[in-house]
Each structure stands twice: as structure tokens, then as C-alpha cells.
Amino acid sequence: MVGINKCSTIVWMACTSCTILLLVLLLLPAPVMPADSWFGKQASARQSSDSNASERCFCELKGLIDDCSCSVESIDSFNNVQVYPILNSLLNRDFFRYWKVDLTKSCPFWPDDSRCAMQYCSVEQCEVPPGIKEPRVAPVREVEEEDCTGEEHLGYLNTTLSAESKAGFEKWAEHDSTQDSGFCEPEDEHAPSSTYVDLLTNPERYTGYQGVSAHRVWHSIYQENCFSANSDSSGSPFSHITDGSAMCLEKRTFYRAVSGLHASINVHLSARYLLQDAKIGFGENVPAIWGHNIQEFQSRFDPAKTGGEGPTRLKNLYFLYLIEIRALAKAGSDLELMEFYTGEPEQDRDVRLAVRRLVKVARSFRHFDESSYFSNGQSSLKEEFRLHFRNITRIMDCVGCDKCKLWGKLQVTGLGTALKILFSGDFEDDSMSNTYDPQLERELKERKPPSQPALKLTRFEVVALINAIGRLSRSIYELEQFRKLIAR
């Protein structure tokens, strides 16, 4: 009994001690978390959420490209290592820097009342002294820096050209061929309202052009160019291509090419977004800042924000890239014979060598096969395909922002030129040749009678084609930059 009493006493004392300790802990003040620590965790959570949302844009952007024989990864490597460096240098040369276009054409489909109302979207117009104009250059209203302050405006279109640049245009025209434009609405380069535009001083970037007007343009492109068996005015603009398994190859290619072009433009706008507006006046002179906007990119390509279509749009961009690279290779002989004349012998020679390097690289990467298109007497489908695309070139005249219209017309013309090369049957398929030696030019000339024009493409088409490929190449390059920014 004594042992039991001692044990009971010990147990009672232990329980009493536990009770006292528990009461002490309950009476102590709770530890306070620093406010900045709490907000830091909340900010970190939001940042993690944004990062995860952005990463969704790329989680499905991998693997094989439909209707082609290569992967996203192989295109990334090919473009970023081999193609992009050549194009990045080539497009700074005078031959590819200037493009003659008529930006005053009225919209042929609806009243031309959709001009961008934003002050940043308008073109500052000034009178140019007649002495600097070439006699045969159209009397356009151009811009002088001392009289205009629109250079930092979102939609500002700089049409100022140096006297030296204008002097060469007359000679360049003598080297152009005149052939049917095929898949594009013919552009009259000699129209009084046509003028040369410097593409380097008018880069493609975010202009603020959006809303009803911009939506109407893209809606018309997608919904009003349906093939007879796929007429459908309902659904999203991408409803034709989300389930392309029921379409024939040609129709599927049409929609994917247009979708890829749209995606490429959206990548450019997200990569060169207005991050900070210019501040001029009242003692301030701060230039505008342009750069990558991850949130804007996410809004255009995140599956959660695009009904799951974002990655498909980006894959269509890659698909279009393969189409135009294939066209470049197929037109290789004609491009290798071009003089790329600007009146500057050293620069012209450098351009010829760079184009030949580009053609050689393109020939080494054949993953789009046009030979399977429009076979078995599908001439009516081919004509419908051509007319639909011509219609798109006309819709570009309905764009209400001049800078957007400029780049839209150029890239659509470039794609139309690629389709002409692939499906017109007028170009030799020499793309399997991947060798080059100093006698290449002589050998190519010997394959054509002297009386036969060596050039089948006009300068207007060649400049558009190379710049269009350059835009797609830049888009793929920018996707890699977005990946890196998101990873940080």
C-alpha cells in the first residue's frame, strides 16, 4: 500500500506540473509576425501564381508540329542559332529596309470610318519642301523632325527619307520584274499615293490599336474567308483550326497559316510593349521605354485565358515558319541570281553573299512538303484557296492604324509570295542542293537561256518575303526570351 501511495503521489505531482505549464503558455502573449513578412509572403504567392500562369503558355509548346516532320525544339535551335543571326543583319541593309506601299487605300468592305481615334495612333503629317522630292516619287505628306513631335507616338509612322535614299529608288525600279502577284491583290507601285517607307524607323510594336475596329478586321479575316464546306459564322476566330482533323490538308493549312501570322504579330506586340510613355514638356524630356510585357503575353497565349487555344496558336506560328522557310529554299536559284541593286557595290555584294548563306541554311531544313497539296485534279480548291488569300490582302486596307497597316500588308504580302512560290509551279525545286562553291552563279546562269528573265519575283515581293520570314524568326527568338524572363 505504501508503494501504491508513493506512485499515486508522483503521478499527481506530474499532472499538476503539466497543468501549471499549460496555463503559463496560454497566458503568454502570442508571437507577432512582422507586417513586412506577411506582405512579403503574399507578394511571393502572387508572383508564383503569375509565374505559373505564364509557364502554362509553354508547357504544351513542345513536341512535333502537326502536318510537318519536325519538333518545336528542333525549330528553336535551327532558327535561333542559324537563321536569326543572318536575318537580323540582312534586314538592316538598304535593299530590305525600304518598301514601297500605298497606305491610303480605302477599305473595300465597309465605310472607312474606323480610323484609330487615339492621338498616339495617328500619323503626324507635315509639308515637305519640294526640293528634296524625286520627280517620280509620289507627292506624299512627309514628316520633318523639326516641325513634328509625333516620333514617340504609339502609332507614329515616320515617312521621312533621306535625299540619298530617294535618289536610288528610280534605279532600283529598273531591276524589278513585272509578273502577276498570284496570291496577293496586285499593288500598283507607281500609283501617286504609293511611297517608300523606312521599315527600320517604323518598327512593329504595340500601338494601342485595339477594340471594335481591330476585332472587326480579324473577324473578317477568319469568318468571312471560310471554304464552302466549312462556312460557319459562329464561335471564336480560331474555331476552324482547333479541331482540324475533319478538314482536308489544304483548308487546314490555310487556317493554320493565318492563325500563325496572327500569333506572330501578337508576340511582337508583347515583346515591344510600351512600358513607359514619353514625357516631353514642362522641363521633362524622357523617351518612351519599350520592352517585354509578360502579362500581355500571358493574356494572349495562356491556355487558362484563351480557352486552351494559346499553345495551338503558337504552334501555328512554327507551322507558318516552316512554310516560308520552304518557299525561301524553293526560290533559291532565283534569289541567288538577283543583283540586289542599290547603287552601292560593296553593300550589294554583301547582301548577295548573305542571301546565299540564308538560302543554303534553308535548304538544309526541309520539313514542309508542298507536293502533297492540290493533287488529284483539285484545281477548283486551289483557286478558292488563292481567292481567299487575295481577299485577306484587301482586308488589310481596312486596318485603322497606319503602322499596323504597314506591317500587316508587308507580312501578308510575304506569305502570299511564299504561297506563290510553293503552288504556282513556276519555280524549280532545287532545295535538296546544299552545297555552294564560287562557280555557283555561273552554273545557275547556264541553266537558263539568256533571253529568259532570271528573276521571277519583283523587288516588292522579295522584300516582303524576306521581311516576313524575319518577323517569324524574330517571334521564335522572342519566345525564348519570354521563357528566360519567366524562369527568373
Phi and psi in degrees as a GROMACS rama.xvg file:
@    title "Ramachandran Plot"
@    xaxis  label "Phi"
@    yaxis  label "Psi"
@TYPE xy
-61.2472  -43.146  VAL-2
-62.2873  -40.0588  GLY-3
-65.853  -40.8548  ILE-4
-62.8427  -41.4657  ASN-5
-62.1192  -42.4598  LYS-6
-62.604  -43.5296  CYS-7
-62.6606  -38.7607  SER-8
-63.3231  -43.1142  THR-9
-63.2044  -44.7175  ILE-10
-62.6693  -42.7535  VAL-11
-61.7622  -41.6677  TRP-12
-64.8392  -39.8388  MET-13
-65.4474  -44.5592  ALA-14
-63.5986  -40.4332  CYS-15
-61.7644  -41.5579  THR-16
-62.8347  -42.8477  SER-17
-61.95  -39.5851  CYS-18
-65.9261  -43.5584  THR-19
-62.8771  -43.135  ILE-20
-62.9532  -40.9729  LEU-21
-64.1873  -41.0959  LEU-22
-63.7238  -39.3796  LEU-23
-62.3348  -45.1699  VAL-24
-63.9653  -37.475  LEU-25
-68.5754  -31.4315  LEU-26
-81.8685  -18.3683  LEU-27
-68.5952  146.236  LEU-28
-67.8057  143.405  PRO-29
-70.6185  142.929  ALA-30
-63.3593  139.747  PRO-31
-99.6072  127.199  VAL-32
-81.9157  128.862  MET-33
-54.9234  140.836  PRO-34
-60.0153  -41.2301  ALA-35
-65.6308  -28.2797  ASP-36
-67.8618  -40.0607  SER-37
-65.9862  -48.8425  TRP-38
-64.6943  -33.6076  PHE-39
-62.2071  -40.6412  GLY-40
-66.784  -37.8447  LYS-41
-66.0205  -42.3057  GLN-42
-65.3891  -39.1108  ALA-43
-63.3746  -38.4097  SER-44
-65.3685  -42.2101  ALA-45
-64.5774  -42.0417  ARG-46
-62.3584  -41.3293  GLN-47
-63.8403  -38.7958  SER-48
-64.3356  -44.0225  SER-49
-62.8207  -40.5448  ASP-50
-64.7133  -43.4718  SER-51
-63.2156  -39.8763  ASN-52
-63.6416  -40.8562  ALA-53
-69.2712  -37.6035  SER-54
-64.2416  -24.598  GLU-55
-62.8798  -23.8352  ARG-56
-63.6353  -26.2869  CYS-57
-108.467  -13.2925  PHE-58
-62.2106  -30.6747  CYS-59
-100.639  -2.85977  GLU-60
-89.0515  74.1365  LEU-61
-163.082  165.951  LYS-62
86.0646  -166.446  GLY-63
-70.1818  148.348  LEU-64
-92.1272  128.701  ILE-65
-59.5636  144.63  ASP-66
66.1182  13.8952  ASP-67
-138.102  176.317  CYS-68
-118.819  30.6335  SER-69
-143.143  172.521  CYS-70
-108.337  165.253  SER-71
-58.1624  -42.8168  VAL-72
-62.8292  -41.1351  GLU-73
-68.4587  -34.7401  SER-74
-68.688  -41.8992  ILE-75
-55.0266  -49.1264  ASP-76
-64.2995  -46.8727  SER-77
-61.0315  -46.9781  PHE-78
-70.2218  -52.5112  ASN-79
-69.3847  -27.292  ASN-80
-94.3402  -40.3876  VAL-81
-106.458  -44.9096  GLN-82
-85.6704  -50.7524  VAL-83
-56.5695  -44.4709  TYR-84
-59.7634  -39.0904  PRO-85
-66.4526  -48.7127  ILE-86
-64.654  -37.9521  LEU-87
-60.9911  -33.6839  ASN-88
-82.8127  -42.7992  SER-89
-63.059  -39.7262  LEU-90
-73.9367  -5.15904  LEU-91
-89.0793  -6.59793  ASN-92
-80.3326  152.638  ARG-93
-58.0982  -37.8898  ASP-94
-60.0475  -36.5984  PHE-95
-99.9851  -2.58017  PHE-96
-84.075  -30.7734  ARG-97
-109.728  133.909  TYR-98
-135.721  130.612  TRP-99
-93.0973  127.739  LYS-100
-153.677  153.519  VAL-101
-103.478  109.097  ASP-102
-97.201  6.05772  LEU-103
-101.729  -0.127497  THR-104
-60.7136  139.014  LYS-105
-83.9346  157.423  SER-106
-69.1565  125.74  CYS-107
-84.7512  -0.00353518  PRO-108
-113.988  -25.9646  PHE-109
-151.578  162.375  TRP-110
-54.5391  136.124  PRO-111
-79.7849  63.8409  ASP-112
-114.509  17.5616  ASP-113
-109.581  29.4897  SER-114
-62.5084  141.856  ARG-115
-60.4764  124.228  CYS-116
-83.5386  -12.288  ALA-117
-70.4379  140.079  MET-118
-63.5744  -29.345  GLN-119
-75.516  -14.4226  TYR-120
-94.333  -8.65496  CYS-121
-88.3333  161.545  SER-122
-98.4882  123.217  VAL-123
-72.6388  120.439  GLU-124
-107.811  132.468  GLN-125
-136.978  156.729  CYS-126
-82.7562  133.833  GLU-127
-105.664  134.005  VAL-128
-53.5803  133.221  PRO-129
-63.8327  -20.1093  PRO-130
-66.0413  -22.4506  GLY-131
-92.0923  -1.23309  ILE-132
-90.9902  137.359  LYS-133
-73.6641  139.418  GLU-134
-52.3223  -37.7005  PRO-135
-95.6191  4.97453  ARG-136
-86.1165  136.217  VAL-137
-58.893  140.802  ALA-138
-75.5954  79.136  PRO-139
-93.6588  159.335  VAL-140
-84.0892  115.682  ARG-141
-109.9  -174.225  GLU-142
-123.272  130.298  VAL-143
-111.977  133.051  GLU-144
-61.9141  -34.1117  GLU-145
-72.1795  -19.0871  GLU-146
-104.797  -17.8183  ASP-147
-118.422  148.632  CYS-148
-120.838  25.6397  THR-149
-92.5923  7.0755  GLY-150
-65.7759  -25.9319  GLU-151
-96.7425  3.04464  GLU-152
-71.1411  148.925  HIS-153
-58.6975  -45.964  LEU-154
-102.928  14.9587  GLY-155
-61.9722  130.728  TYR-156
-113.829  109.858  LEU-157
-82.2096  110.602  ASN-158
-106.59  14.3674  THR-159
-76.5126  128.691  THR-160
-127.045  146.875  LEU-161
-71.9974  156.952  SER-162
-62.2906  -33.5704  ALA-163
-66.0638  -38.64  GLU-164
-64.7847  -43.8714  SER-165
-64.8265  -34.8972  LYS-166
-62.9087  -29.417  ALA-167
-83.8657  -18.4782  GLY-168
-64.6461  -35.0989  PHE-169
-63.0846  -40.1846  GLU-170
-72.4503  -35.888  LYS-171
-60.3924  -38.7156  TRP-172
-61.3628  -28.198  ALA-173
-68.2143  -18.4961  GLU-174
-98.1762  2.50031  HIS-175
-87.4307  149.001  ASP-176
-97.1527  158.886  SER-177
-117.937  103.754  THR-178
-131.952  161.041  GLN-179
-61.0352  139.767  ASP-180
-78.7098  -4.03045  SER-181
65.277  -101.188  GLY-182
-86.0834  -2.78158  PHE-183
-115.903  148.232  CYS-184
-62.2835  128.331  GLU-185
-55.8367  135.589  PRO-186
-108.687  122.957  GLU-187
-85.8021  99.2788  ASP-188
-69.2769  -17.681  GLU-189
-97.0439  6.05643  HIS-190
-64.1007  143.377  ALA-191
-56.1468  -27.9551  PRO-192
-90.0944  -1.78306  SER-193
-83.3205  141.393  SER-194
-148.381  154.325  THR-195
-76.0728  140.398  TYR-196
-122.906  135.671  VAL-197
-84.3961  110.698  ASP-198
-70.2331  -25.6669  LEU-199
-74.9613  -31.7338  LEU-200
-87.6744  -2.79954  THR-201
-128.606  63.013  ASN-202
-65.1941  152.462  PRO-203
-76.5891  120.879  GLU-204
-161.295  178.558  ARG-205
-63.0685  130.886  TYR-206
-119.173  -9.12576  THR-207
88.4945  0.340931  GLY-208
-75.9786  112.614  TYR-209
-160.396  -168.824  GLN-210
86.9629  -153.946  GLY-211
-60.6008  -43.9707  VAL-212
-62.2649  -51.0484  SER-213
-63.8005  -39.8952  ALA-214
-63.7948  -38.4102  HIS-215
-63.6277  -36.663  ARG-216
-63.0485  -51.5357  VAL-217
-69.6541  -34.5179  TRP-218
-61.882  -40.8019  HIS-219
-66.427  -38.8158  SER-220
-62.077  -44.6263  ILE-221
-81.021  -50.8169  TYR-222
-82.9114  -27.1668  GLN-223
-99.8329  9.78358  GLU-224
-122.976  34.5489  ASN-225
-73.703  147.388  CYS-226
-76.5812  157.612  PHE-227
-54.1391  -35.2745  SER-228
-85.7871  -2.9045  ALA-229
-130.666  29.9067  ASN-230
-67.8676  120.938  SER-231
-156.293  112.682  ASP-232
-93.9558  3.92827  SER-233
-105.24  170.83  SER-234
84.3343  178.914  GLY-235
-76.1556  163.948  SER-236
-58.5757  -22.9  PRO-237
-96.872  9.85991  PHE-238
-64.6877  -22.5581  SER-239
-74.3413  -23.8253  HIS-240
-114.316  -7.85503  ILE-241
-69.1821  -28.263  THR-242
-129.859  76.07  ASP-243
-86.8497  1.51539  GLY-244
-63.6243  -26.7256  SER-245
-85.6357  -7.56937  ALA-246
-91.4081  155.984  MET-247
-74.4003  164.627  CYS-248
-58.4471  -43.1366  LEU-249
-65.0228  -45.2536  GLU-250
-66.2506  -41.2982  LYS-251
-62.1336  -39.9831  ARG-252
-64.1158  -40.3833  THR-253
-58.0157  -52.5596  PHE-254
-67.3271  -37.4585  TYR-255
-69.1714  -34.7583  ARG-256
-65.9587  -44.4914  ALA-257
-66.0914  -41.129  VAL-258
-62.5601  -40.9393  SER-259
-63.1982  -38.9565  GLY-260
-63.1541  -44.3646  LEU-261
-61.0665  -43.7222  HIS-262
-63.4017  -42.0414  ALA-263
-61.0961  -43.898  SER-264
-61.0207  -41.3277  ILE-265
-65.6657  -34.7649  ASN-266
-63.8371  -43.7526  VAL-267
-60.9768  -43.518  HIS-268
-65.499  -33.2527  LEU-269
-77.0353  -30.7494  SER-270
-82.135  -26.9202  ALA-271
-122.645  66.4393  ARG-272
-94.9629  148.552  TYR-273
-75.441  102.164  LEU-274
-84.9411  -31.8744  LEU-275
-148.631  125.525  GLN-276
-71.8612  157.227  ASP-277
-69.4798  147.988  ALA-278
-123.068  105.198  LYS-279
-126.424  132.283  ILE-280
107.196  162.108  GLY-281
54.9746  41.571  PHE-282
81.7112  1.83644  GLY-283
-110.224  143.683  GLU-284
-147.113  71.0572  ASN-285
-106.286  121.166  VAL-286
-70.5824  158.796  PRO-287
-68.3823  151.254  ALA-288
-115.812  125.516  ILE-289
-115.823  143.605  TRP-290
-176.484  -169.852  GLY-291
-75.4892  132.441  HIS-292
-118.248  101.665  ASN-293
-64.6565  -38.167  ILE-294
-64.4777  -40.2419  GLN-295
-66.0547  -42.3789  GLU-296
-60.1834  -43.7489  PHE-297
-63.3501  -39.3756  GLN-298
-65.8898  -24.0041  SER-299
-95.0414  -21.0789  ARG-300
-133.266  -8.41858  PHE-301
-65.957  126.168  ASP-302
-54.4494  -35.1797  PRO-303
-69.0534  -21.5729  ALA-304
-105.452  -4.83123  LYS-305
-125.66  21.6884  THR-306
63.193  30.2434  GLY-307
80.6042  4.93936  GLY-308
-92.9407  -13.5342  GLU-309
-52.0559  -54.8226  GLY-310
-61.2918  -33.4384  PRO-311
-63.7713  -40.4108  THR-312
-62.315  -42.3031  ARG-313
-66.8761  -37.2416  LEU-314
-65.0788  -33.8626  LYS-315
-66.2776  -30.8659  ASN-316
-60.449  -45.7585  LEU-317
-63.4209  -39.1222  TYR-318
-61.813  -45.0508  PHE-319
-63.9795  -37.7033  LEU-320
-57.5584  -43.1075  TYR-321
-65.3443  -36.669  LEU-322
-61.1682  -48.3836  ILE-323
-74.6997  -32.799  GLU-324
-64.5332  -39.7017  ILE-325
-63.7729  -41.9087  ARG-326
-62.6934  -40.3086  ALA-327
-59.1443  -44.0969  LEU-328
-66.3527  -41.1753  ALA-329
-67.9522  -32.546  LYS-330
-89.3831  14.4653  ALA-331
-54.5533  -46.3442  GLY-332
-60.9446  -42.4332  SER-333
-66.4865  -39.6411  ASP-334
-69.6031  -35.8689  LEU-335
-68.8398  -21.8719  GLU-336
-91.2439  -10.6463  LEU-337
-68.115  148.163  MET-338
-85.7384  -24.3083  GLU-339
51.2873  52.4878  PHE-340
-78.2503  128.375  TYR-341
-132.776  -0.937047  THR-342
90.0645  0.156669  GLY-343
-113.005  94.1766  GLU-344
-53.5998  -43.6434  PRO-345
-66.6774  -43.8409  GLU-346
-67.1958  -39.6781  GLN-347
-62.527  -39.1693  ASP-348
-65.4811  -42.4001  ARG-349
-62.096  -39.3116  ASP-350
-64.9591  -43.802  VAL-351
-59.5251  -44.2286  ARG-352
-65.2177  -40.815  LEU-353
-66.2993  -40.343  ALA-354
-63.6635  -40.2294  VAL-355
-64.9235  -37.8823  ARG-356
-64.2952  -41.1045  ARG-357
-64.3371  -42.8763  LEU-358
-63.1017  -41.8765  VAL-359
-60.7618  -43.3021  LYS-360
-64.429  -42.7056  VAL-361
-62.4485  -37.9595  ALA-362
-65.4294  -23.7261  ARG-363
-82.4354  -1.82983  SER-364
-133.342  64.258  PHE-365
-91.2973  108.201  ARG-366
-133.649  10.2122  HIS-367
-125.018  125.609  PHE-368
-112.619  103.913  ASP-369
-80.343  -9.80451  GLU-370
-67.1548  -18.9912  SER-371
-88.6755  1.81912  SER-372
-93.9704  146.283  TYR-373
52.3577  42.8544  PHE-374
-94.1935  173.526  SER-375
58.324  42.3945  ASN-376
69.0824  35.3668  GLY-377
-89.65  44.2733  GLN-378
-64.3993  -36.3733  SER-379
-66.5647  -38.4079  SER-380
-66.7711  -39.6001  LEU-381
-62.983  -41.4704  LYS-382
-66.2853  -39.368  GLU-383
-64.1636  -41.8404  GLU-384
-57.4372  -47.3309  PHE-385
-64.8904  -43.9368  ARG-386
-66.8467  -37.5151  LEU-387
-60.9019  -43.322  HIS-388
-70.7114  -36.459  PHE-389
-59.4396  -37.5287  ARG-390
-62.4706  -36.9096  ASN-391
-65.1576  -39.1388  ILE-392
-61.8539  -31.6721  THR-393
-74.167  -34.9986  ARG-394
-64.3386  -28.3278  ILE-395
-59.061  -24.9993  MET-396
-73.4674  -5.75665  ASP-397
-93.5826  -2.95996  CYS-398
-68.8657  131.06  VAL-399
-88.0994  -1.18072  GLY-400
-115.739  123.488  CYS-401
-61.3436  -41.1623  ASP-402
-68.5528  -38.4409  LYS-403
-64.8913  -40.1997  CYS-404
-63.4564  -43.1793  LYS-405
-55.1534  -52.8596  LEU-406
-75.3332  -29.5922  TRP-407
-66.1914  -46.4738  GLY-408
-63.7443  -40.383  LYS-409
-64.7625  -45.4363  LEU-410
-73.0675  -34.6309  GLN-411
-67.4292  -40.2947  VAL-412
-64.158  -39.1515  THR-413
-62.4394  -42.8128  GLY-414
-67.0144  -41.0422  LEU-415
-61.52  -37.2606  GLY-416
-65.3779  -40.086  THR-417
-62.3297  -42.791  ALA-418
-65.0713  -38.2289  LEU-419
-60.168  -43.2396  LYS-420
-64.7327  -42.3104  ILE-421
-75.9851  -34.7182  LEU-422
-119.303  1.6438  PHE-423
-82.5247  -22.9401  SER-424
79.6182  7.4147  GLY-425
-98.0638  3.64227  ASP-426
-119.526  135.206  PHE-427
-72.6276  144.244  GLU-428
-91.7313  87.5799  ASP-429
-110.009  19.8333  ASP-430
-70.9433  -14.8843  SER-431
-78.4309  -14.6778  MET-432
-75.4353  126.389  SER-433
-129.9  29.4751  ASN-434
-120.49  154.714  THR-435
-143.994  136.776  TYR-436
-144.434  166.112  ASP-437
-58.1841  -20.2264  PRO-438
-91.8171  7.48578  GLN-439
-58.663  -46.1186  LEU-440
-61.9824  -42.439  GLU-441
-65.2179  -40.6897  ARG-442
-63.8328  -40.4827  GLU-443
-66.2769  -39.5316  LEU-444
-65.9638  -34.1194  LYS-445
-68.1481  -20.2515  GLU-446
-79.0104  -8.99073  ARG-447
-125.066  134.358  LYS-448
-58.6741  143.178  PRO-449
-56.8139  -29.9503  PRO-450
-77.9427  -13.1684  SER-451
-88.2178  127.112  GLN-452
-58.9865  130.487  PRO-453
-74.6767  -27.8095  ALA-454
-97.8352  121.704  LEU-455
-101.968  -7.57806  LYS-456
-117.03  141.643  LEU-457
-78.3704  163.875  THR-458
-60.7869  -37.9896  ARG-459
-54.7306  -43.9863  PHE-460
-74.0617  -41.1192  GLU-461
-65.4483  -44.1524  VAL-462
-61.8709  -41.6595  VAL-463
-65.4907  -42.8329  ALA-464
-62.4827  -50.2516  LEU-465
-66.7761  -38.6901  ILE-466
-68.1165  -35.821  ASN-467
-65.1417  -43.3741  ALA-468
-63.2138  -38.2557  ILE-469
-61.9539  -36.6982  GLY-470
-66.2751  -43.3729  ARG-471
-66.4321  -41.862  LEU-472
-61.0243  -41.558  SER-473
-66.2264  -36.603  ARG-474
-61.2458  -46.1472  SER-475
-65.0489  -38.4688  ILE-476
-62.7986  -42.1182  TYR-477
-68.2997  -30.562  GLU-478
-60.5275  -38.6306  LEU-479
-65.4621  -36.9848  GLU-480
-66.0547  -39.0073  GLN-481
-64.2578  -39.2507  PHE-482
-57.9901  -45.1008  ARG-483
-66.1892  -41.6736  LYS-484
-63.9699  -39.4463  LEU-485
-69.0581  -37.6056  ILE-486
-65.1194  -26.6141  ALA-487
